[in-house]
Amino acid sequence: MNYVLALLLPPLSILFAGRPILAVIIFLIWVPAIIFSGGLTHPMFILLAWFIIFQAREDRRERR
């Protein structure tokens, strides 16, 4: 479900992945990037969010 959220709001999905400081930083970069590029940079943030979500799941698996 978090991967689907990453398609629409990457900073929020990063927050749900357990990285609140990184989510705030990404949000502060994401908003101007969307406004000034017209959405061309959005796929980059989606890939970043997917990578962070995947990494968080791997970290949880290692702890078990």
N, C-alpha and C positions, 0 to 999 in steps of 0.2 A: 504494500500500500504506500509505503514511503517513496518508492520509485515513481509511482504515478504522481504523487505530490511534487516530486522533483521536476516533473515536466512543466508544471504551472508556476510553482513558487520555490525555486531552489534554496533560497536562504532559510525558509521555514522548514524544509526537509532536513537541512543541515542542523538546525536547532533540535529537531526531533531525534536526530542521530546522536545527540549528546555532546555537541560542540557549540555551546552558546556564544563564546567569544568569537570564534571563527564565523558563526552565523551573522553576528552584528557587523563584522568587518566586510563580509561578502555582501551583505545588504547595502552597506554604504558605497560599495563599488558597483553593485548590480543596478541600482536605480538610475544613476547618471549614465551608465553604459547603455541601458535600455532606451533612455530618452534621446541621447545624442546619436546612437547608431541606428535607431529605428528598429531595434530588435535583432540585429545581425549578430550580436554577441551572446544572445540568450542560449544557443546550443553549447557554448563553452561553459556556461554556468551549470547547465544540466549535466554535462559530463563530469564536472567537478563534484556536484552533489552526489551523483551515482557512485563515484569513486570513494567519497567519504562514507556513504552508507555501506558500501561493500566492505570497506576497511573496518568500520565499527562492528559489523557482523563477524568478521574474521577475528577481531579482538575478543568478542564475547565467546566465540568457539574455543579459542586458545585458553581462556580462563577456566573453562570447564574441564 
